[in-house]
Amino acid sequence: MLAVYFVASLLASAASVSARNAADLVGTWTTKSREVATGPGFYDPVEDKLIEPKLPGISFSFTEDGYFEEAFYRAIANPKNPECPQGIMQWQHGTYTVGADGSLQLTPIAADGRQLLSDPCESSKGLYTRYNQTEEYTSFTVGVDPYYGSVRLDLYSFDGTPMIPMYLAYKPPEMLPTGSLNAITSKKNKRQVDGGVDTAFVLRRLVSKDSLVDPDRWLWVGVVMSAMGGVALFFS
Ligand SMILES: *[C@@H]1O[C@H](CO)[C@@H](O)[C@H](O)[C@H]1NC(C)=O
């Protein structure tokens, strides 16, 4: 799995004939499985529910005028029971800025973000909560991936670690309305979002053997852990 990680890093440097302009971010980006995309297929604001994709992955969208949306569906290591990974879905949107130094800052609309955490070996129900996580990347590159031949986005975290690569799926981007969804998400349907329990048997698929051999998982564990730290703070 480490080998896969290093190959990914090498590919990142191979795609270095690449641009760093804000305009190059515009579009919907998704990881290799192409099963996860931002927009109404991932989060339904009217029913206030997250919709489980077929396979894990992540997706980001950026508009020309400074809005972003993010969809995230991963297995995460379960320290209490390593045989039984937890599953997590996260969605948020808001505004982004690109700094003069090429850094990328994402500022979510705090009331709109949602997270569904599933611990299938502990409970048949998932934990559905708000999600509000500011994100900062020191740099990003957009270039043509020499191996897959598609346009590829790499985001780099503060210590220079590349995120899992994403590929351009839609341009213009596929997104939900970019403003606050509070009015759309009716009171009736706001399903116990403040720490309540969701009734759906979602994310069970992540417990399958397949997810245990997903190399991408390792790149994301740290990110998810810090994201969950943010949520914990929000609710403490
Ligand atoms: C959302 O997160 C930001 C950054 O961590 C924080 O400043 C803000 O207070 C949070 N909003 C809410 C409503 O918790």
Ligand as a Chemical Component Dictionary entry (heavy atoms), coordinates in Angstrom:
data_LIG
# 
_chem_comp.id                   LIG 
_chem_comp.type                 NON-POLYMER 
_chem_comp.pdbx_formal_charge   0 
_chem_comp.three_letter_code    LIG 
# 
loop_
_chem_comp_atom.comp_id 
_chem_comp_atom.atom_id 
_chem_comp_atom.alt_atom_id 
_chem_comp_atom.type_symbol 
_chem_comp_atom.charge 
_chem_comp_atom.model_Cartn_x 
_chem_comp_atom.model_Cartn_y 
_chem_comp_atom.model_Cartn_z 
_chem_comp_atom.pdbx_ordinal 
LIG C1 C1 C 0 -17.307 26.640 11.878 1  
LIG O1 O1 O 0 -15.901 26.459 11.845 2  
LIG C2 C2 C 0 -15.182 27.670 11.952 3  
LIG C3 C3 C 0 -13.710 27.360 11.762 4  
LIG O2 O2 O 0 -13.298 26.265 12.522 5  
LIG C4 C4 C 0 -15.448 28.330 13.298 6  
LIG O3 O3 O 0 -14.741 29.544 13.395 7  
LIG C5 C5 C 0 -16.942 28.583 13.395 8  
LIG O4 O4 O 0 -17.234 29.108 14.670 9  
LIG C6 C6 C 0 -17.733 27.296 13.174 10 
LIG N1 N1 N 0 -19.155 27.598 13.141 11 
LIG C7 C7 C 0 -20.004 27.054 13.978 12 
LIG C8 C8 C 0 -21.423 27.473 13.838 13 
LIG O5 O5 O 0 -19.651 26.256 14.803 14 
# 
loop_
_chem_comp_bond.comp_id 
_chem_comp_bond.atom_id_1 
_chem_comp_bond.atom_id_2 
_chem_comp_bond.value_order 
_chem_comp_bond.pdbx_ordinal 
LIG C1 O1 SING 1  
LIG C1 C6 SING 2  
LIG O1 C2 SING 3  
LIG C2 C3 SING 4  
LIG C2 C4 SING 5  
LIG C3 O2 SING 6  
LIG C4 O3 SING 7  
LIG C4 C5 SING 8  
LIG C5 O4 SING 9  
LIG C5 C6 SING 10 
LIG C6 N1 SING 11 
LIG N1 C7 SING 12 
LIG C7 C8 SING 13 
LIG C7 O5 DOUB 14 
# 
